[in-house]
Amino acid sequence: MNHWLQTVGPGAEEQEGKSSVLGGSVAGKVEPSLPHLGASRRSREQGTRRGMNAAVRAVVRMGIYVGAKVYFIYEGYQGMVDGGSNIVEADWESVSSILQVGGTIIGSARCKAFRTREGRLKAACNLVQRGITNLCVIGGDGSLTGANIFRKEWSGLLEELAQHGEIDKEQVQKHAYLNVVGMVGSIDNDFCGTDMTIGTDSALHRIIEVVDAIMTTAQSHQRTFVLEVMGRHCGYLALVSALACGADWVFLPESPPEEGWQENMCIKLSENRARKKRLNIIIVAEGAIDTQNKPITSEQIKELVVTQLGYDTRVTILGHVQRGGTPSAFDRILASRMGVEAVVALLQATPETPACVVSLSGNQAVRLPLVECVQMTQDVQKAMDERRFKDAVRLRGRSFETNLNTYKRLAIKFPDDQIVKSNCNVAVINVGAPAAGMNAAVRSAVRVGIADGHKMLAIYDGFEGFAKGQVKEIGWGDVGGWTGQGGSILGTKRTLPGKFLEDIAQQMRTHSINALLIIGGFEAYLGLLELSAARDKYEEFCVPMVMVPATVSNNVPGSDFSIGADTALNTITDTCDRIKQSASGTKRRVFIIETMGGYCGYLANMGALAAGADAAYIFEEPFDIRDLQSNVEHLTEKMKTTIQRGLVLRNESCSENYTTDFIYQLYSEEGKGVFDCRKNVLGHMQQGGAPSPFDRNFGTKISARAMQWISMKLKESPGKVGGNRYQCRSSVKAGDTRTPFSVDRGKRFVTDDSICVLGISKRNLFFQPVTELKKETDFEHRIPKEQWWLKLRPLMKILAKYEASYEVSDSGQLEHVHHRGHEEPAAI
């Protein structure tokens, strides 16, 4: 039985975009009743996006794993139309060492022919001759729409080919149906139905690298930078970049500035300069427009700033650098997950199954009807054309809408006399080991708190500093420029509050603290439990408390992700890339890499998936000497191929006896005469460095959500805690229509739902009472009893050529695109 695998990128909306293709055939492990499998890729004029090769690799290897014979189709749809040498069988080694390569190894090209029925006839003939009846399309709405049209025409094309004698009736019957599954590859993140498209995170990495580099010039020059990023029809890159770097102003196609924006922007810039801010950053999407749908250009903005303010202003247009380079860990993992899911979706498809798109909703892979996703994407452009900009933002999805609302809250400070004062004091504290993104989370909390009318207090050096009274008020301007800073500016310690409870309660009284936000790792979780248990003894702790997970280990119960884990994962992936390059040059060499994480194997397992490692040893999956021997034999066989290098990751606490040194010595001994061995312990470099765009954005949004929860709690029942002086009193001006803070003198916060952990679980953000999470926690090993990423463990093994059983999705059923309510903020 034959299956086809092909990849197609965005750009068919230009009606003649480039394309690149990959294909295959399946036999053996696939049930005879299952249809044939395929995948297709087109790319627009600007070229391909990073992460595409990870998708190609996953589709090819999963296809081969299930018994497929897989082909590359070079030069996209053009190669499909031309056939011949453009269609080449791929094997396991064909996709080796491509994870770290940008673009797509199978090329891309414009194809006007595929837009005609005659061209599609040729393409259909080439596919049928190789028994291809499935397509996996990686691209934007235009590319996916083209593949769907091809699917709808398929039976008619085959009948016409039979009439012309190019294929026989038996082939028409045997290949009667074409199934299509799409993956979305677009750096603009402009496709509705998915929270993130392949390539977007990598593009954000490049943009943030440039912004960070620009910021260093602020030490010696007072300048304004206008940074133009891609996004002709979608402002996602501009918006998230602005959120991640704390830009002064951002211009988006979906949300044009209000009339009179020129004066408002200049006032904002001058106010920031007056606060001793040496650098102004304005980010512009290339498709930015005003409310009349007229373009707003970067040069136009520069001219305005120079003319009105006289500031030294420079324009930087990033252009194609956003598309090139090494893909991020997030994109590699996303593309690998989507590629495997797409293959399984094709294998499960029936003639009645509509074309679908494999999408990401929060942290869950879902399948959505292609037609519905394309329609909604086109509805966004229609809304923009008709100047219904609020509808355009809503149609973009909850992730876009949440980003925009968060940016507005954090970027624009209202005058003090326009803010309804709550007379509540809210404190922020960092606990545990430092994690990149902590500072972005603190900045977000402080600014949202001030916008909500609270007095924000910073606690320095964790619970230890809290007990010593290291508590100071922190203002809006004090947290400027914090998003790009690694580590913890507030200082953080692993010390738990247990032995300082009396002193901490005293500080709560002294500073009249009405709510507490804790940003940290497992120690923060334990600390929250101790404060919860002490509520009976110390009424000062009967205030709303919420924890935001921040640790490279990603081991906090109640959340799929922790702030800092993505940055650590990128550090591991970058290091592995360099090591693989070294091993490839040396030949016949295996590297053993030790990662951090305590007993949690997240970094080792996901790092192995992102780097294309041969094995990953983790605590959650016990192993013995037989497993080690099996891995050595696997690597010995691998050295007989053209891929003469090996990479093995080991979580630092995966085994008490099978240490990194032991594994290194075992491999060295058993590999004698076949390969030699080296070891690397990555250590604390995984905690350092500038936060990744994901960690900046995730930290900013989740912390803002935590502060909204605190404000909601204080409004609901902020009553007294031990005396009138601890109350939040409302301060409402005449004519103010906003909800005031109520006063209820008789209540205290004693219920479980007033002391929570905020985390992402599958598709949504959840506030989970810390006491309820106790039963989900392995306290001895400081990990959750259930961890979502273990479901991806078999994926890593399959792509490394091991036998494994992989559960691709929770349902595997086609869902429908639907709008979420405003009460459901985006998970990521």
N, C-alpha and C positions, 0 to 999 in steps of 0.2 A: 504494500500500500504506500502511495507516495504522498508526501506532505511538502508544502512550500513555506519557506521562511524568508521574509523580505522586510527591509526597514525604510520608512519614508519620513522626511522631515517637513517642517512648516514651510509655507510659501506658495501653496497652490492657489491661495487667494489672489496671487498675482497672475494666475491663469497660465503661467509658464515657468513655474518654479523648478529648481533643480531637484534631482531625485537620486537616491542610492538604494540598492536592493540586495536582499539576501534570501535564499530559499532552500528547501529541503524535502526529503521524502521519508516516510515512516513505515516500518514493518516490524513484525516480531512481537514487541511488548504491547502494541496497541490493539484493542479489540477490532475485529474486522468491520464492525458496524460503524466505527468512528470515521468521520470524514478526514480528508487530507489537510495537512497543516502548512501554513505559509506566513511570511512577514514581509512588509514593504516599507521603504523610507524615501521621502523627498525632502529637499531642503530649499529654503528661499535664497535669494540672491546673495545675502550676507554670508552664507555657508552654514556649516553644521554647528552643533553645540556639544559642549563637553558632557560626558556621561553616555553618549550614544554607543561607544564601543563596549561599555559594560552591558548595555542592553543586547547588543549583537552577540556578545559572548554568552550571555545567559540563555538567549533563545537557541543558539547553535548547540550549546552543551546540554541543555535540557531536552532539546529535540533528539540529539543523539542518544541521550540517556534513556528516553522512552522508545528507542528503536528507530528513530528517523534517519533518513538519508538527507543530509542538509546541503543546500547550495547557496553560494554567494551569487547575487545578481549585481554586477558592477554598474555604476553610473545610473542607479535608480530606475525610474520608469523608462528612461531611454534605453537602458540595458534590457528591460523587460520587452520593449518593443523590438529592439534589434536582435535579441537572442544571440545565438552562436557562442563566441568566446566570452561574452558578457555573463554567461551563466556557468559557474564553475562549482564543482562539488567541494564542500568544506569538511574538514575533519577536526578532531579535538585540538590538534596543535595549531590549526589555522587561526584560532582566536587566543593563542597564548601571548602573554606579555602585551596586551592591548588595553588593560584596565586604565593605565596611567596616561594613555595617549588621547589627546583631544580629537575632535572631529569624528569621522567614521572611516574605517579602513577600506570600506567597499566603495568609496567615492560618491560623488553627486554630480548631477548635470541637469541643465534645463531640458524640458521635453514638451515641445508643442504638439508633437504627434499624439501623445497619450490623451490630449484634450479632444481629439477627433475620434469618431467611431472607427475609422479605418485603422488608426493607430492602436486602438483597444482590441480590434480584431487580431492584429499581429501579436499583441501581447498575450491574448487568450490562446492563440495557436501555440506559442512558445511554451506556455504553462501546461497545456493539455499534453503536449508531446512528452513532457517530463512527469506527467501524472500529478500536477500541482492543483489542489482544490482548496487551499487555505492561504490567507494572507495575514501577516502581522504587520500592521502599519504604524510606524513611529513618525509622528509629525503634528502639524497644526490642523486647524479646522479645514483649510482648503485641501490639504493632502488626504485627510481622512474622508472628506466628502467625495473626492475623486475615486478613492478605493470603494466607497459605498456605491457609487454610480456603476462602477465596474462590476460589482457584485450583483446589482439589480439587473444589469444587461447580460450577465453571464450565460444564461440558458439561450437567449436570443443570439448571442455571438457564436455559441457552439453550433446552433442550428444553421446559421449562415455559413460557418466554416465547412460544415458537412455538405451543404448544398454546392459549395464551390469545390468539393472533393479534397479539401486540405486535411480533413480528419474523417474517420469513418463513424457509422452509427453506433458501433460498440463503444467508441471513445466518448461519444455524446452521452450515452447512458451511464457509463462508468464514472464520468466526471461531471455529473449533471448539476452539482451545486458548488458554489464558492462561499466559503465562510471567511469573515473578516473580523479581526480583533485589533484594536488600536492601542498604542501607547502614545502619550503626548510628549513630544520633544520640542521645547521652545524656551529660549532664555527669557522671553518677555512674561512668561506665566500668564498668557492671555487666553487660555482655554477654559471655558466654564465646565464645572463638574469635577475638577481636581484641585486640591489645595496647593499642589506643587507640581510643576512640570519638570521633566529631565533637562538639566542644563541651567536652571534658574539659580540654584544655590552656588554653582561654580561662577556664574557671572557676577553674583553678589560678592563673592570672594575677591574678584579682580577689582571691582569698584571700590570696596572697602580698603583694599591695599593702597589704591591711589589716594583715597581720602586721608588715610593714616599718614602717607608720605607727605601729602600737602600740609597736614597739620603741624609737622615738624618745622616748616618754614615760619610758623607763627612765633617761634621763639625769637626770631630776629627781625621779622617784618610785620607790620600791620597791613593786612591785605584782605581783599574780598575775592573769593574764588567762585566762579560760575562753572559748575560741572555738568556737562551734558551726557546723559546716559541713553541707551537704547530704549525703545518703546514707542513705536509710531502710533499704535492704537491702544496701548495699555501702559499705565503708569506704575506697574508693580515694582519694577527695579528702582525707579526714582523714589517711590514712597518708602520702601523698606530700607533703601540706602539712607534716606533722610532720617528715618527712625533710628537706624543703627549708628549713625554718627552725630545725631543731634543737630542736624542742619537748621539754619535760620529760616529758610523758606524753601518750598518745593512746588513745582509746577507739573500738573498731571493732565492728561487728556480727559479723564473721566470727571474731574472735579476742578474746573477752571476757577481762578480767583475772582472774587466779587468785583463789581465796578469800583474803580478808585483804588485798585490794588497797588498801583504804582506808589501812591503816597503812603499807604499802609506799610508796604514793604520797606520803604526808606525810613519810616519812623521806627520800625522794628530793628533794622540794622543799626541805626544811630543809638537806640536805647541799649542794645547789646554792646556796642562799642563804648558807651558811657559806663557800662558795668566792668570796664577793663578787659573785655574780651578782645583779644588781639586778632582774631580770625573770624571772618564771616564766610559761611558756606551756603551757597544757593544751588540746589540740584534741579535740573530741568530734564524732563523726558523729551526725547526728540520730537514727539508728536504733541507737545503741549499747545493748548489753545486757550483763547479767552471765551467769555460767555457768548460771543457772537460767532464762535467757531473760526476765528482768525488766529493764525499761528503766533505763538510767543517764542521768539528765538533767543538763544544764549547771547548773541551779539546785541540784540535789542535790550536785554536785561543789563548787560555790561554798560552800554551807553547810558542807560537810565541812572545807574549807580554813580558813574563818573560825573555825569552832568549835575545830578541833584545833590550828591554828597561829597564829590571830589575824592572818593576813596581810590586807592591804587587797586585796580580790579583786573583779574586775569580770567580768561576763558580756557577751559580744558575740555576737549571733546574726546571721549574715550573711544568711540567707534568700535572697530573690530577686535580690539584687545579683549573686549568682554566675552568674545566667543572662543578665544584660543586658550592654550595652556592646559595644565593638568586638572582633571576633574576633582572636585571635592569628595570627601568620604561620603557625605550625604547623597550626592548624585550617584555615586557608584552603587551604594546600597539600594537606593530607590530604583535605579535602572535594573539591577539584578533581580530585585523582588518583582518588578513589573514584567520583566522578560520571562521569568519562570511562570508567573501567573498567566501571562498571555498564551504561552504554549499549552498550559492545562485547559484554559478557556477554549482554545481551538479544538483540543482533543475531546472536550465535553460537548462541543457544539453539534447541533442537529440541523437538518435543512430548514427547520422552522425558527431556529435561533437568529434573532436580528443581529446586525453588526454591533459590536460593543466596544467600549473603551475601558481599559484597565486604569483605574484612577486611585488617587490617595485621598482618603477622607480622615483628617486627623492623623492617626498612625495606623490606619487600617486600609488594606487593599480592597477595593470594591469594583464591581463591573456595572457600567452604566450604558444605556442605549446610545450609540454613536449619534444618531439623528437628533436626539434630544439635546445632547451636549453642543453639537454644532449649531442647532437652532438658537440656544440660549447665548452662545458666543456671538452669533450674528445679531441677536436682539440688543446686545450691548452697543454695538456699533450703530444700530438704528436709533437707539435712544440718544446717543451722542450727536448723531446727525440732526436729530430733531430737538436738540438742546434740552433733553430731559435728563439732566446730569445726575439728579438724585436716583433716578431709576437705573442709570448706568452703573453707579456705585453699588446699588443693591444687587443688580444682576451679576456683577463681578463675583459675588459670593461673600460669605461671612468673614473669611480671612482678610480680604481686601478692605471690607468695611471696618473691621476691627482695627486694622493697621491705620486707616485714615483717622478714625476717631481718636485713637491713642496718640497719634502724632500731633493732632490739634491740641489735645490736652497738655502735652508735654512741651510744645514749642511756643505756645502763646500764653504769657502771664497776664491776667487781668489786673488792673489797678486794685490795690488793697481795699479801696472803698466800694468796689463792685463785687467783692467776695463775701458771701454770707459766712460770718464767723461762727464756728461751732463751739468755741471755747473748750475744745477737747485737745488733749496732748497725746500724740501717737508716736511711739518710739520704734526705731529700726535698729536691728542688731544682726551682725554676721557671726555665725557659729560653725566651728569645725575647720577643716583644711581649706585653704584658699582655692577658689575655682574661677576660671575666666568667665566673665559675665556677671559676677556679683555686683560690680560697681554700676553696671547698666541697670540692674534690678533696684539698687538703692536709689539711683537718680530718679527712676520712674516712680518709686514709692513716695519719695520726698515731694516731687512736683505734683503728683495726683493728690496727695494729702493736702498740700497748700491750696490747690485749686478747690478742694472740698471744704476749705475753711479751717483746717486743723493746724495746730502748732506742731511742727515736726521736730523730733528729738533724735539725735544720733548717739548710739551707744558704742563706745570704742573698746576694742580688745575683748569682745565676747562677754560671756557671763562673768568672767573674772573682773573685767573692767567695769561691768555693770555694778557688781558688788562694791567696787571701790569708788563709785560715783563718777565714773568717766562718761558723763552724760551732758551733751551740749545741744542747744538749738541749732538746726541746720536750715539754711534758706535756699531759695530758688537758684540763686546764682552760685551758691557754694558747690553745687553738683554739676555745673557746666563742664563739658568735656570729659565726663566720667565714662561714657559708653565704651570708648576704645581702650580704656586702661585695664590691664590684667591684674590679677591678684585681688586684694581687698584693701581699699583705701581706709576703711574704718578700722581695719585690723581684725583678726579673727583668731580664736583659740579653740582647742578641743575640749577645754574644761567644761564639765557639766555643772548645772546650778545647784545640785543637791546639797553640797556643803556650804552654800552661800545663801540659802533661802531667806534667812532672817535679814541679811544685809540687802538682798535684792528687794524684798518686801519694803524695807525702809526707803530704798531709793524710789520705789514706785510711789510711796507716800510723799516723799520729799518733792518729787518732780510732777506729782499729780498725773501719773500716766494712766490714760483711759483705754489704751489698746496697744498691742505689741505685735510687730511683724518680725519674724525670725527668718533670715535667709541663710541656709546652710545645708549640711549633709546629715549623715546618720546621727552625729552628736546633737544636732539641732532637734532631730526627731526625738531622741532620748530626753533631751532637755525639756521639750514640750510635754512629754509624758510626766516628767517629774513635777513640772509646774501645775499640770492638771491634777496630779495626786495631792498636791499641797494646797489645793483650793479650800479644803475643809479647815485647815489650820490658819491660812493667811488669806483674808478676804481681799487683799490687794491684788491677788491673782485672779479674782473674779471679774475679769475684763475680757473683751474679745481678743483672742490670740490666733494667729494664722502663720503657718510655716510655708515657705517657698523652697522647694528642693534645689540645692546647688552643691554638686559634688562631681568630680571627674569619675567616680566609681559607678555612678548611676544606680545606687543601691537603696534608695529611699522608698519604703512602702507607700503605695498610693499614687505613684506616678510612673509612667512609661519613660519619661525623660527627666533629667536633672540639668540645671544650668551648669555649663562647664564640660559636660561629657563630650559634646560635639567638637569642641576645641581640642580636647585630649585625643579624640579619635583621629582628627586631622593630623595632629603631630605624629601619631603612630603610623598613619598611612603614608605621610611624606617620608618618614624614616625608612619604612619598608620599601618604598619606591627606590630610594637611593641604594639600599642594601641589595635589592633585586638586580639593580643595574650593575653593581659591583660583582655579584655572583654570576651574572650573565657574561661579564667580561672575563672572569677568571675561569668559568666552566667547572662543572662537577663540584659545586660547593653548596652546602646547606647551612642556613643561618637559623639559630635559635634565638628568639626575641622574647624577653620578659617584659610584660606590661604591668601597670598598677591595677588597683581595683579591689584590694583586700581579697575577700572570698567571692566577690562578684565577678563573673567571667565576661561581663558585657564588653569591656574594651578589647579583651583578647579575641572573643568570638566575632564581634563586628569589625574589628581591625583586620582579622583574617579574611572576612568576606570582602572588605573594601580593597585589600591588598592582593587578593588572589592567593592566599597562603595554602599550603598543603595540609596543614593540621593546626588545631588550636586546643590546648589542654586547659580545661576549666574545672573548678571545684564542683559545679552543678552536675557534671557528667563524670562520675568516677571512672578511672582508667587504671590498668595494671600493666605488668611487664609484657603481656601478650599484645596489648594494644600498641605499646611502644615498638615492639618487634614488627608488628604488622605495618606500622608507619615507615619503619626503616626499609622493609621490603618494597613498599609502595614507591619510596624515593629511589631505591635501587633500580626498579623497572623504569622509572621516569628518566633516569640518567641514560638509558638506552635510546631515548628519543632525542629530538632536536632541542627539547627544553631541559637543558643540563644545569638546572639550579633548583634549590629548594628553600622554602620558607616555612618555619614552624613558630607559632606564637604560644606562649605559656603565661597564664595568669599567675601572679606572684604567690598566691596562697592556694593554688589548685591541689597541691599535695604536700604533705609534711616530709615525705621521704623522696619522692621523685622531684628533686629540686632542679633548678636550671643547670647547675653544674653536673648533676647526675645524668640528666638527659643529654647534655653536651658530650659527656664522656662515653655514654652508651652509643650515641650516634657515631662518634669518632671511631670507636672500636669496631662497631658493626659495619661501618661504611668503608673500612680500609680497602684500598685498591679500587674503590668505586667512586667515592666522593670524600672530600674533607669537610670539616665542620668549623663553624665560628659561632660565638655567642655575643649578644648585646643585651644589657640591662638598661632600659630607657629611663627609669627612675623619675625624679621630680620634674624633668623637662616637660612631662605630660601635664603638669599643673600650671606651667608658666606660659608666657607669650600673650599676644593680643587676642582678645576673644574673637571667635569666628562670627560671621554675620548671623548664623542661626542662633548662637548663644546670646548675642546682643539683642536680637529681635525677640527671642523667646523670653529672655530675662525681663525685657522691657514690658512685654504684654502680660506675662503671668503676674508680675509684681503690681502692675496697674490694676489688674483684676482683683488681686488680694486687697488692695487699698479700697477698691469699690465695695468689697464685701465688708471691710471694717466700717466704712462710712454707713453702709446699710444697717449694720448691727447697731451702731451708735444711734442712728435715727430711730430704730425700732424700739429699743428699750435701754437707753443709756444710763439708767438710774445711778444712785449713789453707791459708792463703795467705801463704807466705813465712815462716811461723814460728808457734809455738804460740799466741802472744798474739792472733792473728787468728781463732782458732777460736770457733765457737759451742758452748758446753758446755751440756748439759741440766742442769736443776735440778728434779728430780722429788721431790715429797713422798711420804711413805709413804701408801699407800691411794689415790693419785691414779690414775685410770683413763685420763686423757687421753694422747694420743700424745706421748711425749717427743721432744725434738730429739736425733737420733742424732749420734754423733761418728765421722767417718771421716778420720783424719789424713792419708791418702795422696792425697786427691782435690782437684782444683781445678776451678773452673767454666770450662772452655775450649771447650765445644761451642756451636754456634750457637744452640741452643734455650735457652741461659741468658742471652741478650741480645736482647730482643724488643720489638716495638711491640704494644700491646694496642689493638684497635679493633673496631668493629662492621662486619660485612660481611653484607649482606642480612638474614639472620634470627638470626645468632649473634655472640657475642664470640669473637675469635680472638687468640691470641698468635702473632705471626709473626716469625721471626728477622729481625733488621734487615738481615743480609747478603743474605737472599733477596729483600727488598723493593727492593734496588738495581736489579735488572733491570726493576722496574715503575715506575721513577722517571725523570722528565725533570728532570735536575739543573740544566740551564741555565735553565729557566723555573720551577723549584721547584714542580712539580705532579706528581701521578701520571699515568702514561701512559693509564690507563683511569679514567674517573670516572663513577660510577653516575648522577649527576643529569643528565648529557647526554641520557639517555633521556627526560627530562621536557621537554627543549628544544622538541620539536614540540608538546607539550601547550600550552605558553605561546603558541606561534604560532597554533595552531588557535583558542584562546579569544580571540585578538586578531584573528581573521578573516583569517589567512593560510593558504595551501595548505601542508600538511605531511603526512608519513606518520608515524603514531604507533604505536609498539609498546607496548601497554598492560601486558603482563605477560610474565614469562619463560616461563610454560607455557600459561596460559589454560585449564588443565584444572581440573576440580573435584577438590579434595582432601578428605580426611576429618579431622574434629577428632580430635586425639590428645593424650594427656598426654605431656609431656616429662619425662625423668628429672631427678633432683636435680642431676646433674652438668652439666646444661645450663642455666646461668643466663640470665635474660632479657637480650635485647640492649638494650632500652630500658626 
